[in-house]
């Protein structure tokens, strides 16, 4: 069977490619654990031997949310300070920072955006240890980086990234565990089966999508490890259904944006089972007090206190790994809302699969 173009997929069934690639995630996660983990471990050991004192993370779009997840992992699990770079300081302003003993990690699905390549090349020239995390080992980004991790997701043709996102999360988790000498593959082993279980519950998501078919805007919030999930879910909703979706840390939501929450505009809370979920609890209480249409993605006890929700299988899954599962029902939600609104999630207007920024 030959691959279809976006226009051919639209002619057959809107969302065909996004649906297929979303469904491939258990297989991709299993592939990483079975075949990719040893190479990631070797890369982590080579980097750890050079004892980086700081980490800079560079990415855009969906990959930026994966990089934010890595920031939480590195700072919480290893105590290494991290920053998210502003590429324009190098590409537009010509800054030349001293990056000796710095690990510069660039995350990109395609590895083809010129600004990512230029900033990585500049970081290497400035003395950084450079690592590219991509779905394309033959990409320009991989070529200019000292180290490379292939997320092994296979071709992704739908414009909204799904399997490459969860693949990047798992690879970054394995990298960080490898840097710290942990046994990441053993801890992550349940993920493929748990992901398959989530995908089998698409009917629940389709019912939930009816709440958002006519939404004019929505707010998505979380804290800790769940915050990158909130940002990625908002992006998925905007790029597929065109609903303005605002992602806030729960702490930031209380510092002003809470004023726009009413009983009409829906709020989705991503509640991790752990410290992040506990920190979000005061925010959930305030949202309930305002009569918000609150939907929770998280543990059963939290879902039962909300207007609606989706229960995640968090039992036995460490908090730092829950983002790999949290995003899957939200990917499905973006898909189902878009289909319900009569649009095609495979081919959002005005977007290209590889975005070239400079």
DORO-454772 format. One line per field, with one value per residue (C-alpha): residue in three letters; x, y, z. Coordinates in steps of 0.2 Angstrom, whole numbers, plus 5000, padded with zeros to 4 digits. Last residue first. Layout:
<pts>
rest Ala	...
x X	...
y Y	...
z Z	...
</pts>
This chain:
<pts>
rest Unk	Unk	Unk	Unk	Unk	Unk	Unk	Unk	Unk	Unk	Unk	Unk	Unk	Unk	Unk	Unk	Unk	Unk	Unk	Unk	Unk	Unk	Unk	Unk	Unk	Unk	Unk	Unk	Unk	Unk	Unk	Unk	Unk	Unk	Unk	Unk	Unk	Unk	Unk	Unk	Unk	Unk	Unk	Unk	Unk	Unk	Unk	Unk	Unk	Unk	Unk	Unk	Unk	Unk	Unk	Unk	Unk	Unk	Unk	Unk	Unk	Unk	Unk	Unk	Unk	Unk	Unk	Unk	Unk	Unk	Unk	Unk	Unk	Unk	Unk	Unk	Unk	Unk	Unk	Unk	Unk	Unk	Unk	Unk	Unk	Unk	Unk	Unk	Unk	Unk	Unk	Unk	Unk	Unk	Unk	Unk	Unk	Unk	Unk	Unk	Unk	Unk	Unk	Unk	Unk	Unk	Unk	Unk	Unk	Unk	Unk	Unk	Unk	Unk	Unk	Unk	Unk	Unk	Unk	Unk	Unk	Unk	Unk	Unk	Unk	Unk	Unk	Unk	Unk	Unk	Unk	Unk	Unk	Unk	Unk	Unk	Unk	Unk	Unk	Unk	Unk	Unk	Unk	Unk	Unk	Unk	Unk	Unk	Unk	Unk	Unk	Unk	Unk	Unk	Unk	Unk	Unk	Unk	Unk	Unk	Unk	Unk	Unk	Unk	Unk	Unk	Unk	Unk	Unk	Unk	Unk	Unk	Unk	Unk	Unk	Unk	Unk	Unk	Unk	Unk	Unk	Unk	Unk	Unk	Unk	Unk	Unk	Unk	Unk	Unk	Unk	Unk	Unk	Unk	Unk	Unk	Unk	Unk	Unk	Unk	Unk	Unk	Unk	Unk	Unk	Unk	Unk	Unk	Unk	Unk	Unk	Unk	Unk	Unk	Unk	Unk	Unk	Unk	Unk	Unk	Unk	Unk	Unk	Unk	Unk	Unk	Unk	Unk	Unk	Unk	Unk	Unk	Unk	Unk	Unk	Unk	Unk	Unk	Unk	Unk	Unk	Unk	Unk	Unk	Unk	Unk	Unk	Unk	Unk	Unk	Unk	Unk	Unk	Unk	Unk	Unk	Unk	Unk	Unk	Unk	Unk	Unk	Unk	Unk	Unk	Unk	Unk	Unk	Unk	Unk	Unk	Unk	Unk	Unk	Unk	Unk	Unk	Unk	Unk	Unk	Unk	Unk	Unk	Unk	Unk	Unk	Unk	Unk	Unk	Unk	Unk	Unk	Unk	Unk	Unk	Unk	Unk	Unk	Unk	Unk	Unk	Unk	Unk	Unk	Unk	Unk	Unk	Unk	Unk	Unk	Unk	Unk	Unk	Unk	Unk	Unk	Unk	Unk	Unk	Unk	Unk	Unk	Unk	Unk	Unk	Unk	Unk	Unk	Unk	Unk	Unk	Unk	Unk	Unk	Unk	Unk	Unk	Unk	Unk	Unk	Unk	Unk	Unk	Unk	Unk	Unk	Unk	Unk	Unk	Unk	Unk	Unk	Unk	Unk	Unk	Unk	Unk	Unk
x 5077	5061	5057	5042	5042	5024	5017	5002	4991	4975	4976	4978	4977	4964	4951	4936	4918	4917	4914	4930	4940	4933	4937	4955	4958	4951	4961	4977	4970	4967	4986	4994	4992	5001	5018	5016	5014	5032	5039	5024	5030	5017	5012	4994	4992	4979	4971	4953	4945	4934	4918	4911	4925	4925	4925	4939	4950	4947	4949	4967	4970	4962	4950	4936	4930	4915	4919	4907	4919	4921	4925	4939	4946	4946	4955	4968	4971	4974	4987	5001	4995	4994	5012	5018	5010	4996	4997	4981	4979	4965	4954	4944	4928	4921	4903	4903	4916	4935	4942	4946	4957	4969	4976	4989	4979	4982	5000	5001	4990	5003	4993	4988	4976	4966	4959	4948	4956	4950	4967	4981	4972	4967	4985	4993	4982	4986	5005	5004	4994	5006	5021	5012	5009	5027	5024	5008	4992	4980	4971	4959	4946	4939	4924	4917	4904	4911	4918	4906	4903	4921	4918	4907	4921	4934	4924	4923	4942	4944	4955	4968	4970	4973	4986	4995	4995	5002	5016	5020	5022	5041	5045	5053	5063	5069	5075	5087	5095	5113	5109	5114	5105	5089	5090	5092	5078	5066	5072	5068	5051	5046	5053	5042	5027	5029	5034	5018	5007	5013	4998	5003	4999	5014	5024	5037	5044	5044	5062	5066	5084	5096	5111	5128	5141	5127	5130	5124	5109	5103	5105	5094	5100	5095	5077	5065	5075	5085	5101	5114	5128	5142	5145	5162	5156	5158	5146	5133	5135	5131	5116	5110	5112	5103	5089	5087	5087	5073	5077	5079	5062	5055	5066	5074	5090	5100	5115	5125	5136	5154	5160	5146	5153	5140	5142	5127	5124	5108	5097	5103	5112	5100	5086	5088	5081	5086	5076	5087	5092	5100	5106	5098	5097	5079	5071	5081	5084	5067	5058	5069	5066	5047	5051	5060	5045	5035	5047	5046	5028	5032	5050	5066	5082	5087	5102	5109	5122	5137	5141	5151	5160	5158	5139	5139	5147	5136	5120	5125	5128	5111	5102	5110	5104	5087	5083	5079	5067	5062	5061	5052	5039	5035	5033	5021	5011	5011	5004	4986	4990	4998	4983	4971	4982	4983	4964	4959	4946	4942	4946	4946	4955	4968	4971	4974	4986	4996	4994	5007	5007	5000
y 5158	5148	5133	5124	5106	5099	5115	5125	5138	5128	5112	5096	5080	5087	5089	5100	5097	5103	5085	5080	5094	5089	5071	5074	5087	5075	5060	5071	5075	5056	5053	5068	5061	5044	5050	5064	5051	5046	5059	5055	5037	5024	5012	5018	5032	5023	5040	5043	5055	5070	5078	5092	5088	5080	5062	5066	5070	5054	5044	5051	5062	5072	5083	5093	5109	5119	5133	5137	5150	5139	5124	5134	5140	5122	5116	5130	5125	5107	5111	5108	5091	5087	5092	5082	5066	5059	5071	5082	5089	5102	5106	5122	5126	5143	5144	5144	5158	5159	5176	5182	5167	5175	5186	5178	5162	5155	5158	5146	5133	5134	5141	5135	5145	5137	5147	5134	5132	5113	5106	5119	5126	5110	5102	5118	5118	5100	5103	5117	5107	5092	5103	5108	5090	5088	5102	5111	5110	5121	5121	5135	5135	5147	5148	5131	5124	5107	5107	5098	5085	5080	5071	5058	5055	5054	5040	5031	5032	5021	5008	5022	5023	5004	5004	5018	5007	4992	5003	5011	4996	4995	5013	5008	4994	5005	5019	5009	5024	5029	5048	5052	5036	5041	5058	5050	5037	5051	5061	5046	5043	5061	5061	5046	5054	5069	5059	5049	5064	5078	5088	5089	5071	5063	5055	5043	5031	5035	5029	5044	5044	5052	5061	5067	5079	5089	5097	5082	5078	5095	5094	5078	5060	5054	5060	5058	5070	5073	5082	5083	5096	5097	5116	5124	5140	5131	5118	5131	5140	5124	5121	5139	5137	5120	5126	5142	5133	5121	5103	5092	5084	5081	5093	5093	5102	5098	5110	5102	5116	5113	5127	5137	5155	5165	5173	5184	5187	5196	5187	5169	5170	5180	5174	5156	5161	5146	5136	5135	5121	5119	5101	5094	5076	5071	5087	5099	5087	5080	5097	5103	5087	5091	5109	5101	5090	5106	5114	5099	5103	5120	5125	5118	5122	5116	5122	5112	5117	5110	5096	5082	5075	5057	5061	5064	5048	5038	5047	5042	5024	5024	5031	5018	5004	5011	5011	4993	4986	5002	5013	5000	4998	5016	5016	5001	5009	5026	5019	5023	5042	5039	5031	5044	5058	5050	5047	5064	5067	5052	5046	5063	5071	5057	5061	5079	5075	5064	5045	5032	5017	5000
z 5054	5054	5043	5048	5042	5041	5034	5041	5033	5036	5046	5035	5044	5057	5044	5049	5051	5069	5075	5066	5075	5092	5089	5084	5098	5111	5104	5106	5124	5128	5123	5132	5149	5145	5141	5154	5167	5167	5179	5191	5192	5186	5199	5199	5186	5174	5169	5172	5159	5165	5168	5179	5192	5209	5202	5190	5205	5214	5198	5194	5179	5165	5173	5165	5174	5168	5180	5194	5202	5217	5207	5199	5216	5222	5206	5209	5227	5221	5208	5220	5225	5206	5204	5219	5213	5202	5188	5186	5169	5171	5156	5158	5148	5144	5150	5169	5170	5169	5163	5180	5183	5170	5184	5196	5199	5182	5184	5199	5189	5175	5160	5143	5132	5119	5105	5095	5078	5078	5072	5076	5091	5100	5097	5103	5119	5122	5120	5133	5145	5143	5146	5163	5169	5175	5187	5187	5176	5166	5150	5146	5132	5119	5108	5112	5099	5098	5115	5126	5112	5113	5130	5121	5108	5122	5130	5114	5112	5126	5117	5114	5133	5134	5121	5130	5146	5136	5129	5145	5157	5153	5158	5175	5167	5153	5164	5175	5183	5181	5183	5165	5159	5168	5160	5143	5146	5150	5135	5124	5132	5129	5111	5107	5115	5104	5088	5090	5089	5079	5070	5051	5048	5039	5052	5046	5059	5077	5081	5092	5085	5098	5091	5098	5092	5082	5065	5056	5067	5064	5045	5045	5041	5059	5056	5071	5081	5097	5094	5107	5108	5121	5121	5117	5108	5091	5097	5102	5085	5076	5087	5084	5066	5064	5075	5065	5049	5053	5047	5061	5057	5074	5083	5100	5103	5118	5123	5137	5144	5150	5139	5132	5132	5123	5106	5102	5083	5086	5074	5074	5091	5102	5090	5097	5114	5124	5137	5153	5164	5181	5185	5201	5193	5195	5198	5187	5173	5173	5174	5160	5149	5150	5144	5129	5125	5125	5114	5102	5099	5093	5094	5101	5111	5128	5137	5151	5165	5173	5161	5168	5153	5158	5159	5140	5135	5148	5141	5123	5128	5137	5122	5111	5123	5124	5105	5102	5114	5124	5109	5099	5113	5113	5094	5095	5109	5099	5082	5086	5085	5068	5061	5068	5062	5045	5043	5050	5036	5026	5009	5000	5014	5014	4995	4999	5013	5001	5003	5007	4995	5000
</pts>
